[in-house]
Amino acid sequence: MTRTEVAAIRKADGAEVRITVQGYKGRRVVDVRVWFQPAAGGDFVPTRKGVTMDADKLPALALALAEAARIIG
């Protein structure tokens, strides 16, 4: 399975959070990771800051994020 980018959300100058769906060791996973652009410019690169989880856990994550959004109003 190829990597499919779902969204890129600007975090700060030169940093963004990217959400992707991809294959990993025969499983489908969702990856939410911080990417940054090096000071010298060029393409964004991934950092270690993020989480990768099996795609079947996505509904629980979506519910938790919706609840967080409800709490902060």
N, C-alpha and C positions, 0 to 999 in steps of 0.2 A: 504494500500500500504506500502510495506517495504521501508526502506531507502536504496538507491543505491548510492554508492560513485562513482562519475564520475572522479575526479582528486584530487590529493594532491600535492600542489606546495610548496616546501621548501621556507620559508620566512627568517628564521634565525636559528641559533642553537637552537633546542628545540621548534621551532614554524613553523607552516605550515598553508596554506590556503587550506581548503577542500571545494569542490563543490559537493553537493549531490542533488538528486531528491527524494522527499518523499511525503507522504500524511500528511495533517494537516487540521483538522476539515472538512474532506470531500472534500478537494481540493488538487490538485497536486501543489507542490511548489518546487522552486529551492532555495537552501540555499548556500550562499558563506560566509564562516566563518573562523576566525582565531582559530586554535587549538594550545595548548601548552603542552609540557611535563613537569610535575612537577620536580623541582630540585632533589627530592629524587628518580626520575626515575618512571618507571611504564608507564601505557598507557596514550596517549594523551587525553586531555579533552577540550571541546569547551569553548570559551570565549563569552562574550556579543558582541564582535566586529565582526560585520557581517551584512548581509542583507538576508532576506527571502522574496521572491516575488512569486506571482502566476506564474505558468509555462507559461501561455499565454503571459507574458511580456518578456520571454526569447529572442525572435527575436529582439526586440528593444534594449535589453541589449547587445546582440551580435553585432549589428550594431554600437552601441556607443563604445564598446571596440575596434572594428575594426578601427573606425575612430581615436580613441586615439592612436592606434598602428601606423596608417598612419602618424599622426602628429609628433610623436616622432621619426619616421623613422626607 
